[in-house]
C-alpha cells in the first residue's frame, strides 16, 4: 500500500480544542500524525504538522482538512517526500543569543548564519524587559545545523561580530 507524507500548516484565533479538531480530522480520515510544532503567539494559534496517509485516502483527508475553515481553522497542505536534506550539514548545536532589542536584529543574525551556510533547525525568540537596564532584551534560543568543519568558536565569532552587545551561549543538548 502506497503512503504519502504531507506537511500542513494551521492557523486560527486561539481557543481551547483546536488541536482536538485537527487531530480528530486527521484520525477520522485515515491519517497518521507523525510530528508537529504548534504554539500560541499574540492570541493566535499556529504551527506545522507532518502527516502520513494512504494514497487512496489522501483526497478524503484533504477535503476534511479544508472543511476545518468552518471552525475558523485555516489549513494549507504541501506534499513532502519525508526526506531531510543532507547538504553537508553534520553538526547540531543549541545556542542562546542575547542582545539589546532593536528593529532588524533577527535579520542581522540570520544574515550572519546564512552567509556561513549554517541552517536554522528551530528558533524561538522573545523580548523582555531588562529590569536593571531599563531597555528590552532580545533572546533567541536556536537549534542549528553546522556545515562540515565549522566550529563552535567560528559560530560564536560570526554572531558576536553582528554587534558589540550580542552574547552567544553554547548550550548542552
Secondary structure, DSSP 8 states (H G I E B T S, - for coil): --EEEEEEEEEEE--TTHHHHHHHHHHHTTEEEEEEEEEEETTEEEEEEEEEEEGGGHHHHHHHHHGGGGGT-EEEEEEE------SSEEEEEEEEEEEE--TTHHHHHHHHHHHTT-EEEEEEEEEEEETTTTEEEEEEEEEEEEETT--HHHHHHHHHTS-TT-EEEEE--
